[in-house]
Amino acid sequence: MISFFSSSFPGSIIARQLEQGESIVCQKSAFLCATLGVDLAVHFQKKLGAGFAGGEGFIMQRVTGPGTVFLEVDGYSKEYDLEKGEQIVCDTGVVAIMDDTCQMDVRMVKGLKNIFFGGEGLFDTVVTGPGKLHLQTMTIAKLAKQMVPFLPKKK
């Protein structure tokens, strides 16, 4: 039997093979499908700052193996393999998939010029390794915001 599936938004589909008991945490809209044996559950952000200002919200998805899972990521996806204690600072809302060994937190942007003229907002997301991390280039909300100036105006 041949099956086809596609994402609901232009982007990337990530196939990930999970070992017995191995878990990953994803944005809540990432799950497409999986083989038998894969468990899908709700993952709650434990840190208040990451839940309120991290862009991903309090509720994410936890996917646990064994098996293969297919996940959809908005826009282009870049994978990073973080060493223990290594950090990546990124815009809020771009964390798509991370190993459950990674920790996510937020920090306030430093400097008034950066806050008012940087265009990124008040907070950045900080992901600390060890583990794999996938960042996405464009969330659907960010794409909609970028398109607003080009929509026809109502008369």
PEPEDA-V877066 format. One record per backbone hydrogen bond with DSSP energy under -1.0 kcal/mol. NH is the residue of the N-H (numbers start at 1). CO is the residue of the C=O. E is the energy in kcal/mol with one decimal. If there is no record, write none. Layout:
nh | co | e
NH | CO | E
NH | CO | E
This chain:
nh | co | e
12 | 73 | -2.5
14 | 71 | -3.1
16 | 69 | -2.7
18 | 67 | -3.4
21 | 65 | -1.7
22 | 19 | -1.9
24 | 63 | -2.3
25 | 98 | -3.4
26 | 61 | -2.8
27 | 96 | -2.2
30 | 27 | -2.0
32 | 70 | -2.4
33 | 70 | -1.3
35 | 68 | -2.4
38 | 35 | -1.6
39 | 64 | -3.0
41 | 62 | -2.7
43 | 60 | -2.8
45 | 58 | -2.9
51 | 47 | -1.9
52 | 48 | -2.7
53 | 49 | -2.6
54 | 50 | -1.2
60 | 43 | -3.3
61 | 26 | -2.7
62 | 41 | -3.1
63 | 24 | -2.6
64 | 39 | -2.6
65 | 22 | -2.6
67 | 18 | -2.2
69 | 16 | -2.4
70 | 33 | -3.1
71 | 14 | -2.8
72 | 30 | -3.4
73 | 12 | -2.9
75 | 10 | -2.0
78 | 135 | -2.4
80 | 133 | -3.1
82 | 131 | -2.7
85 | 129 | -1.8
86 | 83 | -1.8
88 | 127 | -2.2
90 | 125 | -2.9
93 | 54 | -1.6
94 | 91 | -1.3
96 | 134 | -2.5
97 | 134 | -1.5
98 | 25 | -2.5
99 | 132 | -2.4
100 | 23 | -1.8
102 | 99 | -1.8
103 | 128 | -2.3
105 | 126 | -2.4
107 | 124 | -2.3
109 | 122 | -3.3
115 | 111 | -2.0
116 | 112 | -2.8
117 | 113 | -2.8
118 | 114 | -1.3
124 | 107 | -2.6
125 | 90 | -2.9
126 | 105 | -3.3
127 | 88 | -2.5
128 | 103 | -2.7
129 | 86 | -3.0
131 | 82 | -2.1
133 | 80 | -2.6
134 | 97 | -3.3
135 | 78 | -2.4
136 | 94 | -2.7
137 | 76 | -1.9
143 | 139 | -2.3
144 | 140 | -2.3
145 | 141 | -2.0
146 | 142 | -2.1
147 | 143 | -1.6
148 | 144 | -1.2
150 | 147 | -1.9
151 | 148 | -1.5
